[in-house]
């Protein structure tokens, strides 16, 4: 840079190149600018594309009743739209935190004291000059540092991106599971090979690739956070090697985002499968029945004791059909309005306000 200035006839100021700087005055601003642009111009738009698709699918499938599974077992029904909306909701919250991230830099010399600056010219307000310069780059100014900017903003950012990656990983595994259950059918891609030996297969490769890339990204981001938070005394070089992997971590995360977006665009909901699954799990209405009984007892319209145990005996460990439940409800000592409400209930309609939540 000094030679370039001399070539331009600016020899008089050429010696100001790297004036009173340590390498970290340059590096901290460079990394902050690079990471800021990467997150704001590339990574966040990638995340936004996934969130937008999830929002679209949430509304589209808001009324698609499905059997929930808690601990892998049949549970109170929901709708597919509501379950996808949960992921959109979670991701939007973390996205807001990431979008509000600080990107800090220092410009205070060898150990953050402006010592050389003052030795050269004690009449200049060097901290203010540095602040004006760093903020002019669109970055936050870190006043109190050692030789290095302390990297805390990086730790915060990478932890949040890793958190988003964990949510995305959860999304990938859930969609994979829904595909395996037949809830989603994959839309065939012309010319694609699903299996080297089984022509019928369409492997959920987008979601599996996303999983793997998110795991690699998460491991790297975790390593970055753990390493960058510490620097021995006023400076060691553990951060120098570590920071060279920032792009690798974001690269794997971007691959995952791309796979998820493409995967979500290539699935079709099989509503008939969802309804068939609900129709063989009428026992999930046991929750509704025992809860209604409790309310009836409180209202003085029933004297049934321990309704939970009553429904447990009826339903635990075996299937109960529509006719079985109807007969059971008709024989209950509860008010007529409550009884009719229960008789009208089906697994497909026992979804609470799931549709409204999805929308």
C-alpha positions as CSV (number, residue, x, y, z in Angstrom):
1,X,0.0,0.0,0.0
2,X,2.9,2.3,0.8
3,X,4.5,1.6,-2.6
4,X,1.2,2.2,-4.3
5,X,0.9,5.6,-2.7
6,X,4.4,6.5,-3.7
7,X,3.6,5.5,-7.3
8,X,0.7,7.9,-7.2
9,X,3.0,10.7,-6.1
10,X,1.8,10.7,-2.5
11,X,5.2,10.0,-0.9
12,X,4.4,12.7,1.8
13,X,1.7,10.5,3.3
14,X,3.0,7.1,2.4
15,X,4.6,6.6,5.8
16,X,1.1,6.9,7.3
17,X,0.3,3.5,5.9
18,X,-0.4,1.2,8.9
19,X,0.3,4.3,11.2
20,X,0.2,3.2,14.8
21,X,-1.7,0.1,13.9
22,X,-1.4,-3.5,15.0
23,X,-2.5,-6.2,12.5
24,X,-5.7,-6.7,14.5
25,X,-6.8,-3.1,13.8
26,X,-7.0,-4.2,10.2
27,X,-8.2,-7.7,10.7
28,X,-11.0,-6.9,13.1
29,X,-12.6,-4.4,10.7
30,X,-12.0,-6.8,7.7
31,X,-13.6,-9.8,9.5
32,X,-16.5,-7.7,10.7
33,X,-17.2,-6.3,7.3
34,X,-16.9,-9.7,5.6
35,X,-19.1,-11.5,8.1
36,X,-21.6,-8.7,8.1
37,X,-22.0,-8.8,4.4
38,X,-22.1,-12.6,4.3
39,X,-24.9,-12.7,6.9
40,X,-27.0,-9.8,5.6
41,X,-26.6,-10.3,1.9
42,X,-26.3,-14.1,1.5
43,X,-27.1,-16.2,4.6
44,X,-30.2,-14.3,5.9
45,X,-31.8,-14.3,2.4
46,X,-31.2,-18.1,2.3
47,X,-32.9,-18.5,5.7
48,X,-35.8,-16.2,4.6
49,X,-36.5,-18.4,1.6
50,X,-37.0,-21.4,3.8
51,X,-39.2,-19.4,6.3
52,X,-41.3,-18.1,3.4
53,X,-41.9,-21.6,2.1
54,X,-42.8,-22.8,5.6
55,X,-45.3,-19.9,5.9
56,X,-46.8,-20.8,2.5
57,X,-47.1,-24.5,3.4
58,X,-48.5,-23.6,6.9
59,X,-51.4,-21.7,5.3
60,X,-51.9,-24.2,2.5
61,X,-52.2,-27.1,5.0
62,X,-53.7,-25.2,7.9
63,X,-56.8,-27.4,8.0
64,X,-55.1,-30.7,7.2
65,X,-55.8,-32.8,10.3
66,X,-53.1,-35.2,11.3
67,X,-52.3,-37.5,14.1
68,X,-49.6,-36.1,16.5
69,X,-47.0,-38.3,18.0
70,X,-45.6,-37.6,21.4
71,X,-42.8,-40.0,22.3
72,X,-43.5,-41.6,19.0
73,X,-47.0,-42.7,20.2
74,X,-50.4,-41.6,18.9
75,X,-51.4,-38.3,20.6
76,X,-53.9,-35.4,20.4
77,X,-54.3,-34.5,16.7
78,X,-53.0,-31.3,15.2
79,X,-52.9,-30.1,11.6
80,X,-49.9,-30.2,9.3
81,X,-50.1,-26.5,8.8
82,X,-49.9,-25.8,12.5
83,X,-46.9,-28.1,12.9
84,X,-45.0,-26.4,10.0
85,X,-46.0,-23.0,11.5
86,X,-44.2,-23.9,14.7
87,X,-40.9,-24.1,12.7
88,X,-41.6,-20.8,10.9
89,X,-42.3,-19.2,14.3
90,X,-39.2,-20.5,15.9
91,X,-37.0,-19.5,13.0
92,X,-38.4,-16.0,12.7
93,X,-37.6,-15.4,16.4
94,X,-34.0,-16.4,16.1
95,X,-33.7,-14.7,12.7
96,X,-34.7,-11.4,14.5
97,X,-31.8,-11.9,16.9
98,X,-29.4,-12.6,14.1
99,X,-30.5,-9.6,12.1
100,X,-29.9,-7.4,15.1
101,X,-26.4,-8.7,15.6
102,X,-23.5,-6.3,16.4
103,X,-20.4,-6.3,14.2
104,X,-17.6,-4.7,16.1
105,X,-14.1,-3.6,15.3
106,X,-11.2,-2.0,17.1
107,X,-8.6,0.6,16.0
108,X,-6.6,1.3,19.1
109,X,-3.1,0.0,18.5
110,X,-0.8,-2.7,19.9
111,X,-2.6,-3.4,23.2
112,X,-5.7,-1.2,22.9
113,X,-4.2,1.9,24.6
114,X,-3.5,4.3,21.7
115,X,0.0,4.6,23.2
116,X,1.8,5.1,19.9
117,X,-0.8,7.5,18.7
118,X,-0.4,9.8,21.7
119,X,3.4,9.6,21.4
120,X,3.1,10.8,17.8
121,X,0.6,13.5,18.5
122,X,-0.8,14.0,22.0
123,X,-3.2,16.7,21.0
124,X,-5.5,14.5,18.9
125,X,-8.5,12.8,20.4
126,X,-7.5,9.4,19.0
127,X,-10.4,7.4,20.4
128,X,-12.9,9.7,18.7
129,X,-10.9,9.6,15.4
130,X,-11.0,5.8,15.6
131,X,-14.7,5.7,16.4
132,X,-15.5,8.0,13.5
133,X,-13.5,5.8,11.1
134,X,-14.9,2.5,12.2
135,X,-18.5,3.7,12.4
136,X,-18.0,5.2,8.9
137,X,-17.5,1.7,7.7
138,X,-20.9,0.7,9.0
139,X,-19.5,-1.2,12.0
140,X,-19.8,-0.9,15.7
141,X,-16.8,0.6,17.6
142,X,-15.3,-1.4,20.5
143,X,-13.5,1.1,22.8
144,X,-12.1,-1.3,25.4
145,X,-10.0,-4.1,24.0
146,X,-6.6,-5.8,24.3
147,X,-4.5,-6.2,21.1
148,X,-7.5,-7.9,19.6
149,X,-11.1,-7.1,19.4
150,X,-12.5,-9.5,21.9
151,X,-14.7,-11.5,19.4
152,X,-17.7,-11.5,21.7
153,X,-19.9,-10.3,18.9
154,X,-18.7,-13.3,16.8
155,X,-19.4,-15.7,19.7
156,X,-23.0,-14.3,20.0
157,X,-23.6,-14.5,16.2
158,X,-22.2,-18.0,15.7
159,X,-24.2,-19.3,18.7
160,X,-27.4,-17.8,17.2
161,X,-26.7,-19.2,13.7
162,X,-26.0,-22.6,15.4
163,X,-29.3,-22.3,17.2
164,X,-31.1,-21.6,13.9
165,X,-29.3,-24.6,12.5
166,X,-30.6,-26.8,15.3
167,X,-34.1,-25.7,14.5
168,X,-33.5,-26.4,10.8
169,X,-32.1,-29.8,11.7
170,X,-35.3,-30.5,13.7
171,X,-37.3,-29.5,10.6
172,X,-35.3,-31.8,8.4
173,X,-35.7,-34.8,10.6
174,X,-39.4,-34.2,11.1
175,X,-40.1,-33.8,7.3
176,X,-38.0,-37.0,6.8
177,X,-40.2,-38.8,9.3
178,X,-43.4,-37.5,7.7
179,X,-42.2,-38.7,4.4
180,X,-41.5,-42.2,5.8
181,X,-45.0,-42.3,7.3
182,X,-46.4,-41.4,3.9
183,X,-47.8,-38.1,5.1
184,X,-45.8,-36.4,2.3
185,X,-45.2,-37.8,-1.1
186,X,-42.1,-36.6,-2.9
187,X,-42.6,-35.2,-6.4
188,X,-40.4,-37.2,-8.9
189,X,-37.7,-35.3,-10.7
190,X,-37.2,-36.3,-14.3
191,X,-34.0,-38.2,-14.8
192,X,-33.2,-38.5,-11.1
193,X,-32.1,-41.9,-9.7
194,X,-33.6,-42.7,-6.4
195,X,-31.7,-45.9,-5.8
196,X,-29.0,-47.8,-7.7
197,X,-31.0,-51.1,-7.3
198,X,-34.6,-50.2,-6.4
199,X,-36.2,-48.2,-9.2
200,X,-39.4,-47.4,-7.1
201,X,-37.6,-45.3,-4.5
202,X,-37.4,-41.6,-4.2
203,X,-35.0,-41.0,-1.4
204,X,-35.5,-37.9,0.8
205,X,-32.0,-36.8,-0.1
206,X,-32.6,-33.0,0.3
207,X,-33.5,-33.4,3.9
208,X,-30.7,-35.9,4.6
209,X,-28.1,-33.6,3.0
210,X,-29.5,-30.7,5.0
211,X,-29.0,-32.7,8.2
212,X,-25.4,-33.6,7.5
213,X,-24.5,-30.1,6.4
214,X,-26.2,-28.6,9.5
215,X,-24.2,-30.9,11.7
216,X,-20.9,-29.9,10.2
217,X,-21.8,-26.3,10.3
218,X,-23.0,-26.6,13.9
219,X,-19.7,-28.3,15.0
220,X,-17.6,-25.6,13.3
221,X,-19.7,-22.8,14.7
222,X,-19.5,-24.3,18.2
223,X,-15.7,-24.6,17.9
224,X,-15.5,-21.0,16.7
225,X,-17.6,-19.8,19.7
226,X,-15.5,-21.9,22.2
227,X,-12.2,-20.7,20.8
228,X,-12.9,-17.1,20.1
229,X,-14.2,-16.2,23.5
230,X,-10.7,-16.7,25.0
231,X,-7.4,-15.0,24.3
232,X,-4.4,-15.5,26.7
233,X,-3.5,-12.2,28.3
234,X,-3.4,-9.4,25.7
235,X,-3.1,-11.7,22.7
236,X,-2.5,-15.2,21.4
237,X,-3.0,-16.6,17.9
238,X,-5.6,-19.3,18.5
239,X,-8.2,-17.0,16.9
240,X,-6.2,-16.5,13.7
241,X,-6.4,-20.2,12.5
242,X,-9.9,-20.6,13.8
243,X,-11.4,-17.6,12.0
244,X,-10.2,-19.1,8.7
245,X,-13.1,-21.5,9.0
246,X,-15.9,-19.0,9.3
247,X,-16.6,-19.2,5.6
248,X,-16.6,-23.0,5.8
249,X,-19.2,-23.0,8.6
250,X,-21.5,-20.6,6.7
251,X,-20.9,-22.6,3.5
252,X,-22.2,-25.8,5.0
253,X,-25.1,-23.9,6.5
254,X,-26.0,-22.4,3.1
255,X,-25.9,-25.8,1.5
256,X,-28.4,-27.0,4.1
257,X,-30.7,-24.0,3.5
258,X,-30.6,-24.6,-0.2
259,X,-31.4,-28.3,0.3
260,X,-34.2,-27.5,2.6
261,X,-35.7,-25.0,0.3
262,X,-35.5,-27.3,-2.7
263,X,-36.8,-30.2,-0.6
264,X,-39.8,-28.3,0.7
265,X,-40.7,-27.3,-2.9
266,X,-40.7,-31.0,-3.9
267,X,-43.2,-32.6,-1.5
268,X,-46.9,-33.0,-1.7
269,X,-49.2,-33.6,1.2
270,X,-51.2,-36.9,1.2
271,X,-54.3,-35.9,3.0
272,X,-55.9,-39.3,2.5
273,X,-53.0,-40.9,4.4
274,X,-53.4,-38.4,7.3
275,X,-57.1,-39.2,7.5
276,X,-56.6,-42.9,7.4
277,X,-54.1,-42.7,10.2
278,X,-56.5,-40.7,12.3
279,X,-59.3,-43.2,11.6
280,X,-57.5,-46.1,13.2
281,X,-56.6,-44.1,16.4
282,X,-59.9,-43.2,18.0
283,X,-58.3,-43.8,21.4
284,X,-56.8,-40.3,21.1
285,X,-60.2,-38.9,22.1
286,X,-59.7,-40.3,25.6
287,X,-58.1,-37.0,26.5
288,X,-61.2,-35.1,25.4
289,X,-63.6,-37.5,27.2
290,X,-61.9,-37.5,30.5
291,X,-61.5,-33.7,30.4
292,X,-65.2,-33.2,29.7
293,X,-66.0,-35.5,32.6
294,X,-63.9,-33.4,34.9
295,X,-65.7,-30.3,33.8
296,X,-69.1,-32.0,34.3
297,X,-68.1,-33.1,37.8
298,X,-67.1,-29.5,38.8
299,X,-70.4,-28.2,37.3
300,X,-72.3,-30.7,39.4
301,X,-73.6,-32.7,36.4
302,X,-71.6,-35.9,37.2
303,X,-70.3,-37.8,40.2
304,X,-67.8,-39.9,38.3
305,X,-64.6,-40.3,40.3
306,X,-61.1,-40.4,38.7
307,X,-62.1,-40.1,35.1
308,X,-58.5,-40.5,34.0
309,X,-58.4,-44.0,35.4
310,X,-61.7,-44.8,33.8
311,X,-60.4,-43.8,30.3
312,X,-57.0,-45.4,31.0
313,X,-58.8,-48.8,31.6
314,X,-60.7,-48.3,28.3
315,X,-58.0,-47.3,26.0
316,X,-54.4,-48.0,27.2
317,X,-52.5,-50.5,25.2
318,X,-55.2,-51.4,22.6
319,X,-57.2,-49.9,19.8
320,X,-60.6,-48.5,20.4
321,X,-63.0,-47.9,17.4
322,X,-65.6,-45.2,16.8
323,X,-68.5,-47.6,17.8
324,X,-66.7,-48.5,21.1
325,X,-66.2,-44.9,22.1
326,X,-69.7,-43.9,21.1
327,X,-71.1,-46.7,23.3
328,X,-68.9,-45.7,26.2
329,X,-69.9,-42.0,25.9
330,X,-73.6,-42.8,25.8
331,X,-73.3,-44.7,29.1
332,X,-71.6,-41.8,30.9
333,X,-73.2,-39.9,33.7
334,X,-72.8,-36.4,32.2
335,X,-75.0,-33.7,30.9
336,X,-76.8,-34.1,27.5
337,X,-75.0,-31.1,25.9
338,X,-71.6,-32.5,26.9
339,X,-72.6,-36.0,25.7
340,X,-73.7,-34.7,22.3
341,X,-70.5,-32.7,22.0
342,X,-68.4,-35.8,22.6
343,X,-70.5,-38.0,20.3
344,X,-69.9,-35.5,17.4
345,X,-66.2,-35.5,18.0
346,X,-63.8,-37.4,15.7
347,X,-60.0,-37.6,15.6
348,X,-60.1,-35.5,12.5
349,X,-62.1,-32.7,14.2
350,X,-60.3,-32.9,17.6
351,X,-57.7,-30.2,16.6
352,X,-58.6,-27.3,18.7
353,X,-57.6,-24.0,17.1
354,X,-54.8,-25.5,15.1
355,X,-56.1,-24.1,11.8
356,X,-56.3,-20.5,13.2
357,X,-52.8,-20.9,14.7
358,X,-51.4,-22.0,11.4
359,X,-52.9,-19.0,9.6
